[in-house]
Amino acid sequence: MMISRRRCGAVRAASLLIAALVASVVLVMPSGAAHAQDTAPTPIPTVDVAAALAQYAQAFPAPDHIWIDRIRVNAKIEQVGPGKALDPSTVEWAAPNSRAVGWHNNSGRMGEGRNIVLNGHNNIYGAIFRKLYTLKPGDTIRLGAGDLIKTYRVKEVTRVAERDLSVAERAASAARFINPAEDDRLTIVSCWPEWSNSHRVYVVARPVAAAAP
């Protein structure tokens, strides 16, 4: 469906934990010079990577449901990953072959403060996002993960022509919308028009601040 440069980061949380634990065994002199202990070396703590990832996923779950009342979308969200390679550095992201929405598994999680990227078809496999292009700034979108529900407000709806572009041009066009980013937003991508796929539609929404108690 949509394309992006290859990115690595499946164990981002675990690697941060490992780095922090390894760094914690270095001793620093009052002068600031690091040195080894005079006695037996301190053993490096072991890290259960699977447990660390599970804890992180529990704290920041992947979205599993979406509601967009304006276009009558009420659908489950499935994890999707890179699909076929278009060239050595560019992949086409897969989308669910059903009336479901795909969550890019290298994108943000609920509450993580990163760019959450979703996709879906516009004219096949249930066409969940057939009317995505009709959204307007100010429309609301709700994401769910278990009992957690977060509301977003649409800020931007952009259509980009792609049919006659090279792979590199398409990747560059998509990058500013779907690449991983430390930016608390929701990005939804599909195709346009309803009877074809000559363009991409990108909807960018920002979280709505929770009301004070």
C-alpha positions as CSV (number, residue, x, y, z in Angstrom):
1,M,0.0,0.0,0.0
2,M,2.1,3.0,1.2
3,I,5.9,3.1,1.1
4,S,8.6,4.1,3.5
5,R,12.4,3.7,4.0
6,R,13.3,0.7,6.1
7,R,13.6,1.4,9.8
8,C,14.9,-0.7,12.7
9,G,13.5,-0.3,16.2
10,A,11.5,-3.4,17.1
11,V,13.3,-3.6,20.5
12,R,13.7,0.1,21.1
13,A,12.4,-0.1,24.7
14,A,14.5,-3.1,25.6
15,S,17.6,-1.6,24.2
16,L,17.1,1.5,26.3
17,L,16.7,-0.6,29.4
18,I,19.8,-2.7,28.6
19,A,21.9,0.5,28.0
20,A,20.7,2.0,31.3
21,L,21.6,-1.2,33.2
22,V,25.0,-1.6,31.6
23,A,25.8,2.1,32.3
24,S,24.9,1.7,35.9
25,V,27.8,-0.6,36.7
26,V,30.5,2.0,35.7
27,L,32.1,3.7,38.7
28,V,33.0,7.4,38.5
29,M,35.6,9.0,40.7
30,P,34.9,12.3,42.4
31,S,37.1,13.9,39.8
32,G,34.9,12.5,37.1
33,A,37.3,9.8,35.9
34,A,35.8,6.4,35.4
35,H,37.7,3.4,36.7
36,A,37.3,-0.3,37.4
37,Q,36.8,-1.5,41.0
38,D,39.9,-2.5,42.9
39,T,38.2,-5.7,43.9
40,A,36.3,-8.3,41.8
41,P,34.5,-6.6,38.9
42,T,30.8,-6.0,39.4
43,P,28.7,-8.5,37.4
44,I,26.7,-7.0,34.6
45,P,23.0,-7.4,35.4
46,T,21.1,-9.7,33.1
47,V,18.1,-8.4,31.3
48,D,15.0,-10.4,30.4
49,V,14.3,-8.8,27.1
50,A,10.9,-10.5,26.6
51,A,9.8,-9.4,30.1
52,A,11.0,-5.8,29.4
53,L,9.1,-5.7,26.1
54,A,6.0,-7.1,27.8
55,Q,6.1,-4.5,30.5
56,Y,6.6,-1.7,28.0
57,A,3.7,-3.0,25.9
58,Q,1.5,-3.0,28.9
59,A,2.4,0.6,29.8
60,F,2.0,1.7,26.2
61,P,-0.4,-0.6,24.5
62,A,-0.9,-0.8,20.7
63,P,-4.2,0.6,19.6
64,D,-6.8,-2.1,18.9
65,H,-10.0,-0.2,17.9
66,I,-10.9,3.0,16.1
67,W,-14.1,5.1,15.9
68,I,-14.6,7.9,13.3
69,D,-18.3,9.0,13.7
70,R,-18.1,11.4,10.8
71,I,-17.5,8.6,8.2
72,R,-19.2,5.8,10.2
73,V,-16.0,3.9,10.9
74,N,-16.1,1.5,13.9
75,A,-13.4,-1.1,13.3
76,K,-10.8,-3.2,15.0
77,I,-7.1,-2.5,14.4
78,E,-4.6,-5.1,13.5
79,Q,-0.8,-5.0,13.6
80,V,0.8,-4.8,10.1
81,G,4.5,-4.7,9.1
82,P,6.5,-4.0,5.9
83,G,5.3,-5.9,2.9
84,K,7.1,-6.3,-0.4
85,A,10.4,-4.6,-1.1
86,L,10.2,-2.0,-3.9
87,D,14.0,-1.5,-4.0
88,P,16.9,-2.3,-1.6
89,S,15.9,0.5,0.8
90,T,12.2,0.9,0.3
91,V,9.3,-1.2,1.3
92,E,5.5,-1.1,0.7
93,W,3.5,-1.4,4.0
94,A,0.9,-4.1,4.1
95,A,-2.7,-3.3,4.9
96,P,-5.3,-5.8,6.3
97,N,-7.1,-7.8,3.7
98,S,-10.4,-7.3,5.5
99,R,-12.6,-4.6,6.8
100,A,-10.0,-3.7,9.5
101,V,-7.5,-1.0,10.1
102,G,-3.7,-1.6,10.1
103,W,-1.3,-0.2,12.8
104,H,2.3,0.2,11.5
105,N,4.2,-1.9,14.1
106,N,7.2,0.5,14.1
107,S,5.0,3.5,14.9
108,G,3.8,5.0,18.1
109,R,1.8,3.4,20.9
110,M,-1.0,4.7,23.0
111,G,0.4,7.2,25.5
112,E,3.9,7.0,24.2
113,G,3.9,10.5,22.7
114,R,5.0,9.3,19.2
115,N,3.5,9.3,15.7
116,I,0.8,6.5,15.6
117,V,0.4,5.4,12.0
118,L,-2.7,3.6,10.7
119,N,-3.7,2.5,7.2
120,G,-6.6,0.8,5.4
121,H,-8.0,0.2,2.0
122,N,-10.4,2.6,0.2
123,N,-12.0,0.4,-2.5
124,I,-11.2,-3.3,-1.8
125,Y,-11.5,-5.7,1.2
126,G,-14.4,-3.8,2.8
127,A,-13.1,-0.4,1.9
128,I,-12.9,0.7,5.5
129,F,-11.5,4.2,4.5
130,R,-13.6,4.8,1.4
131,K,-14.6,8.2,2.8
132,L,-11.4,9.1,4.6
133,Y,-10.8,12.0,2.3
134,T,-14.0,13.7,3.3
135,L,-12.8,14.4,6.9
136,K,-12.4,18.0,7.8
137,P,-10.2,19.8,10.4
138,G,-12.0,19.7,13.7
139,D,-13.5,16.2,13.2
140,T,-12.8,13.8,16.0
141,I,-11.3,10.4,16.0
142,R,-11.2,8.0,18.9
143,L,-8.6,5.3,19.4
144,G,-9.0,2.4,21.9
145,A,-6.6,-0.1,23.6
146,G,-8.6,-2.2,26.0
147,D,-10.3,0.1,28.4
148,L,-8.1,3.0,27.4
149,I,-9.7,5.5,24.9
150,K,-8.0,8.6,23.5
151,T,-9.6,11.3,21.4
152,Y,-7.9,13.1,18.6
153,R,-8.9,16.1,16.5
154,V,-8.2,16.3,12.8
155,K,-5.7,19.1,11.9
156,E,-4.8,18.3,8.3
157,V,-6.2,16.3,5.4
158,T,-3.8,16.1,2.4
159,R,-4.0,14.4,-1.0
160,V,-0.8,13.6,-2.8
161,A,-0.5,12.4,-6.4
162,E,1.6,9.3,-6.7
163,R,0.8,7.3,-9.8
164,D,3.5,8.9,-12.0
165,L,6.2,9.3,-9.3
166,S,9.3,7.1,-9.0
167,V,9.8,4.9,-5.9
168,A,12.2,7.4,-4.4
169,E,9.8,10.3,-4.9
170,R,6.9,8.3,-3.4
171,A,9.1,7.4,-0.4
172,A,10.1,11.0,0.1
173,S,6.5,12.1,-0.1
174,A,5.3,9.6,2.5
175,A,8.2,10.1,4.9
176,R,7.0,13.3,6.4
177,F,3.7,11.6,7.3
178,I,4.4,8.0,8.2
179,N,8.0,7.7,9.4
180,P,8.5,7.1,13.1
181,A,8.7,10.5,15.0
182,E,8.9,11.7,18.5
183,D,5.7,13.7,17.9
184,D,2.4,13.0,19.7
185,R,0.0,12.7,16.7
186,L,-2.2,10.2,14.8
187,T,-1.6,9.7,11.1
188,I,-4.1,7.8,8.9
189,V,-3.3,6.9,5.3
190,S,-5.3,5.4,2.5
191,C,-5.8,5.8,-1.2
192,W,-8.0,8.2,-3.4
193,P,-10.2,8.4,-5.3
194,E,-12.9,5.9,-4.4
195,W,-12.7,4.1,-7.7
196,S,-8.9,4.1,-8.0
197,N,-5.6,4.6,-6.1
198,S,-3.7,7.3,-8.0
199,H,-3.3,9.4,-4.9
200,R,-2.6,9.0,-1.2
201,V,-4.8,10.6,1.5
202,Y,-3.1,11.6,4.8
203,V,-5.1,12.6,7.8
204,V,-3.1,14.1,10.6
205,A,-4.8,14.5,14.0
206,R,-3.6,15.8,17.4
207,P,-4.7,14.5,20.8
208,V,-7.4,16.4,22.6
209,A,-6.3,17.5,26.1
210,A,-8.2,15.7,28.9
211,A,-10.6,17.9,30.8
212,A,-9.5,19.0,34.3
213,P,-11.3,17.0,37.0
